[in-house]
């Protein structure tokens, strides 16, 4: 129904899980949350068509949305969880062979670039990380040579998982598959903001860390409280050494593990029925 | 008819023509009241029945009494009663204040004091009528007195104007009476005032004229939503709601009242007894049947007894009640898939809340994981039952610690049904009560119906059928066939109970408005969906346009390349290159020159002729 549903190939994963064609996933009758945030799952100015249903990862976004006057929520768990279920072996290496840190720079998007001191961040990463560092850049940063080069020059391996696409064009449906493959090779996952990638990494078995200059994004809307609210709500998720059990418990809640649906229910919920 | 022709005694205030038995309201009645009277009335007493009581109640009073007298205000009613009961009953026609003072040892006025005066009587308020009642009773009499509750939920939610609720009885506004008690405590205080101290009261839940459930006041005050007393009261209220046009669903108010401990205060009526407490705190008629269940507190819940036969021991000996109902015209289906079987009722029921109460809480909280976990446990429990004949109702099954226990529902399947169908029937009933009651839940409208029941069935461990393609807009989903039999069973149960599971079948005003709003919302959402689809199509069109433009650009590029290629091929340079390329392929120039020379000669010769 909305092209955001295709971001990162999330609709493709859910279609596959539901037993349908994941190359051309059927229209999903509503809006699918495509990233973790501290609001109702979407950016503050996101437009919804009248009476639209919103499919969130977990219950907290539903509650926040309800307070914004929005209704018609149903939590389903993050598509990432369904991918883990579909691909239990993808990229997996023996636990003792996992090494290094997959580091995620808080990324901008097509409409906003990040601003911050990359040099200082690099120094802090070097001081902190015990092993080799792989640096993940979203393509908006990956394709900015000055940013990419600064991390390459620091000795980091720099990767990008592709584009999330726009208006059904350019989506790399393997985006999350690539991310999962990389995460399963690494021992740690880190970022300069508590973000989707951290939760994904923890779910994929990594030890988390959140530190460094959180940087700023052009046009960032602090309507929901920004970084200080994150610090108040999820202090257990911030720092260079994080209690893994607590982080996993929070991750299960935020990604919505209890909210996952079986394939048949997913098909009914999304009105995913073949019409010929 | 002259007085000489009257077969009954007549006192001042009689009414003719008139009937309290054949008007819009009938006589107070029902097996519940009969069971209570049978329990509380002393044997061998001089008894007076005041006001219209049905024949089954009169029978039990007559059977218990040494001498029974009955006062009704209608002469024709009195004649009919005299004819029916003959010498067993002395019938008097007239008003209560027309009676001479007497000292009856038992006075039964379960109908209350609203139909004891005629239109020619003095305008006695309720308190004065009670004085008149006391004047015919001995000071130590056993009095059974009913009182309609002006503050009842059914009264508060009645959508009719007050003056339109009382048929032709209200030639004076009986209910606008400052002396009239409006609480059980006030009723007992009034009885105390006229010399009957130490009385106690039951909250009476009736449908039309039949008392369906009686709860001792303290039991009614102590029960909470989902517990047995509240559940039986609620079922009686829902039965009553079929006959009374309401402003809002009765269940919601009754649930709130039970939560507040006010169920006794908001009951449709009370029944006061000036005797020691009756044997049981709960008397209830099984829905759709005449059997009366009585319940007493037990260690971990309620022990159940009945006036018909021993419970729990007659499993399998189902009463052919469906046929009986069909014969009596009560039920349309002789071959109903659901039949009455008292053997299905256990001898004890845990004191916990119903599964439905818990499920509704999960649904309202949009807590699908909690709902799913409970549904899974229910599925396991249902499959582990020894008998699959019980028609499961989540509004009857009780949460019992970590497990569940069957409630007091005596309805079983007529034949063998699969466990899946019985489970589906339970989910259908829950579906109708959830959706029909406009209760909050997290499932989208397109799932409502077969898919939603199938989804819940899936949560209970029953695998969903493979999806089928829709070849037409009305092609039913695969889940339709999966849950069809369960739907039939649920509908048969609702029919047997006489209470529509789907409240929208007898809509109150709020439900009707909510139905209309739901329809508007559906249109609103469908318009939004069309908009969304149009926008999606727009995105897709743009994408197609982008691809078309790319194709056009590529075609132009190809055309351009082809044109350049054609131009190149016709150029002298290309011809020279071609010659050079061919020349380059000559391996033996001398031999080639000889062949060329011979060929030229042949051409010249041919031309010269």
Contacts between the chains, C-beta under 8 A, distances in Angstrom:
chain1	res1	chain2	res2	distance
A	1	B	529	7.6
A	1	B	532	4.9
A	1	B	533	7.0
A	1	B	536	5.9
A	2	B	532	6.8
A	2	B	535	7.9
A	2	B	536	7.1
A	3	B	536	7.5
A	3	B	539	5.4
A	27	B	533	7.6
A	27	B	536	6.6
A	29	B	444	7.4
A	29	B	446	7.0
A	29	B	529	7.1
A	30	B	444	7.6
A	49	B	528	4.3
A	49	B	529	7.3
A	49	B	531	4.9
A	49	B	532	4.2
A	49	B	535	7.1
A	50	B	524	5.8
A	50	B	525	6.9
A	50	B	527	6.3
A	50	B	528	3.2
A	50	B	531	6.8
A	51	B	521	6.9
A	51	B	524	5.1
A	51	B	525	3.0
A	51	B	526	7.8
A	51	B	527	7.7
A	51	B	528	4.1
A	51	B	529	7.3
A	52	B	525	7.9
A	52	B	528	5.9
A	52	B	529	7.9
A	52	B	532	6.7
A	53	B	444	5.3
A	59	B	366	7.1
A	59	B	367	7.6
A	62	B	366	6.5
A	72	B	444	7.0
A	72	B	525	7.9
A	73	B	366	7.2
A	73	B	442	7.0
A	74	B	366	7.8
A	74	B	368	7.6
A	74	B	442	5.2
A	74	B	443	7.1
A	74	B	444	6.7
A	75	B	366	7.7
A	75	B	368	6.9
A	75	B	442	7.9
A	167	B	539	4.8
A	167	B	542	6.4
A	167	B	543	6.3
A	168	B	539	5.9
A	168	B	540	6.6
A	168	B	543	5.5
A	169	B	543	5.4
A	169	B	546	6.9
A	258	B	369	3.8
A	259	B	368	6.4
A	259	B	369	6.0
A	262	B	458	6.3
A	262	B	464	7.8
A	264	B	454	7.6
A	264	B	455	7.5
A	264	B	458	5.8
A	264	B	463	7.8
A	264	B	464	3.5
A	264	B	467	7.8
A	265	B	455	5.0
A	265	B	458	6.1
A	265	B	459	8.0
A	265	B	464	7.6
A	267	B	467	6.0
A	268	B	447	5.3
A	268	B	451	4.3
A	268	B	452	7.7
A	268	B	454	7.2
A	268	B	455	5.6
A	268	B	477	7.9
A	268	B	479	7.5
A	269	B	443	7.7
A	269	B	444	6.9
A	269	B	447	6.4
A	269	B	455	8.0
A	271	B	444	7.8
A	271	B	446	5.1
A	273	B	467	6.0
A	273	B	469	7.4
A	273	B	470	5.6
A	273	B	477	6.6
A	274	B	467	6.9
A	274	B	469	4.1
A	274	B	470	6.9
A	275	B	469	6.9
A	275	B	470	4.7
A	276	B	469	4.8
A	276	B	470	7.2
A	276	B	471	5.7
